[in-house]
């Protein structure tokens, strides 16, 4: 086995020296405010054939957990009920896989938020102004100066 020493002349062949390969740290703020406080997640049955990422904004459809969707008419929308705590995947005709959901909290809607929204929530106004199905669940700007 040969020793390989990366250097500036062979950087493309051997990689970049470790001291030049510095991690970039980015802040992501899940919560916007301290009230209402975040509570322990609750287990809710996941919808059929879904793959949801961690921190997906979720709602209920036919009694099962799915991604929340925006619609100008609230009757045909899937209102947010919470935020998925852990990524989850379910199969067809799911009756056994549950999602862990934060039902309460004040979640950040700014650009530095890790929340995963459905594409139908395409503006900050839609994210913040939409009627949630839970009064202890808020989606607000963490940098806003407005009082609660």
C-alpha positions in Angstrom: 0.0 0.0 0.0 1.4 3.4 -1.0 1.4 6.5 1.0 -0.4 9.4 -0.8 0.5 12.9 0.2 -1.9 15.5 -1.2 -0.1 18.7 -2.3 -1.0 21.8 -4.3 0.4 20.4 -7.6 -1.8 17.2 -7.4 -4.8 18.6 -5.6 -7.2 17.5 -8.4 -5.9 13.9 -8.2 -5.4 13.5 -4.5 -8.0 15.8 -3.0 -7.7 19.1 -1.0 -5.5 19.2 2.1 -7.6 18.9 5.3 -6.7 22.3 6.6 -8.2 23.8 3.4 -11.4 21.8 3.6 -13.3 23.7 6.3 -16.9 23.0 7.3 -19.4 25.7 6.8 -21.9 26.0 9.6 -25.3 27.4 8.8 -27.9 28.3 11.4 -31.3 26.9 11.2 -33.9 28.0 13.6 -36.9 25.6 14.0 -38.6 27.7 16.7 -39.5 31.4 16.4 -40.7 32.2 20.0 -40.8 30.5 23.4 -44.6 30.5 23.6 -46.5 28.3 23.1 -43.9 25.9 24.3 -43.1 22.8 22.2 -44.5 19.6 23.7 -43.6 15.9 23.4 -44.5 14.5 20.0 -47.8 12.6 19.5 -48.0 9.4 17.4 -50.4 9.6 14.5 -51.0 7.0 11.8 -49.2 7.9 8.6 -51.0 8.1 5.2 -50.6 5.5 2.5 -47.4 5.3 0.4 -45.7 8.4 1.8 -42.2 9.5 2.4 -42.1 12.6 4.6 -38.9 14.4 5.7 -38.1 15.6 9.2 -39.9 18.9 10.1 -42.5 18.5 7.4 -45.6 20.6 8.1 -48.4 18.0 8.3 -52.2 17.8 8.4 -54.9 15.1 8.5 -56.6 13.5 5.5 -59.2 10.7 6.1 -57.8 10.4 9.6 -54.2 9.8 8.5 -51.2 12.0 8.5 -50.2 13.7 5.2 -48.4 16.9 4.1 -50.5 20.0 4.7 -51.6 21.8 1.5 -52.7 25.4 0.9 -55.9 26.2 -0.9 -57.7 29.5 -1.3 -60.9 27.8 -0.1 -60.2 26.3 3.3 -62.8 23.6 2.8 -60.6 21.9 0.2 -57.3 22.4 1.9 -55.4 20.2 4.4 -54.8 22.5 7.3 -51.6 22.2 9.3 -52.0 20.3 12.6 -48.3 20.0 13.5 -44.7 19.4 12.4 -43.2 15.9 11.9 -40.5 15.4 14.5 -38.7 12.4 12.7 -38.7 11.5 9.0 -41.2 8.7 8.2 -42.0 6.4 5.3 -45.1 4.2 4.9 -46.2 1.5 2.5 -49.5 1.0 0.6 -52.6 0.5 2.8 -50.7 1.6 5.9 -52.1 0.5 9.2 -48.9 0.1 11.3 -46.5 3.0 10.6 -46.9 6.2 12.7 -45.5 9.6 12.5 -44.2 11.5 15.6 -45.8 15.0 15.4 -45.2 18.2 17.4 -48.8 19.5 17.9 -47.8 22.7 19.7 -45.2 25.3 19.3 -44.2 28.6 17.6 -42.4 27.6 14.4 -40.1 29.8 12.3 -41.2 30.7 8.7 -38.1 32.7 7.8 -35.6 31.7 5.2 -33.4 30.1 7.9 -36.1 27.7 8.9 -35.7 23.9 8.4 -39.5 23.4 8.0 -40.5 21.4 4.9 -43.6 22.9 3.3 -45.8 21.7 0.4 -45.2 23.6 -2.8 -48.6 25.2 -2.5 -47.3 27.3 0.4 -45.3 29.4 -1.9 -45.2 32.7 0.0 -44.4 33.7 3.6 -47.9 35.2 3.8 -49.5 31.9 3.1 -47.3 30.1 5.7 -48.0 32.7 8.4 -51.6 33.7 7.6 -53.2 30.4 7.1 -55.7 29.1 9.7 -54.2 26.1 11.4 -56.4 23.3 12.8 -54.8 23.9 16.3 -54.8 27.1 18.3 -51.5 26.2 20.1 -49.7 25.8 16.8 -48.2 29.0 15.3 -46.1 29.7 12.2 -44.5 33.1 12.5 -41.3 35.0 11.7 -38.6 34.8 14.2 -37.2 38.1 13.2 -40.5 40.0 13.3 -40.8 42.9 15.8 -44.6 42.5 16.0 -46.0 41.7 19.5 -47.8 38.4 20.0 
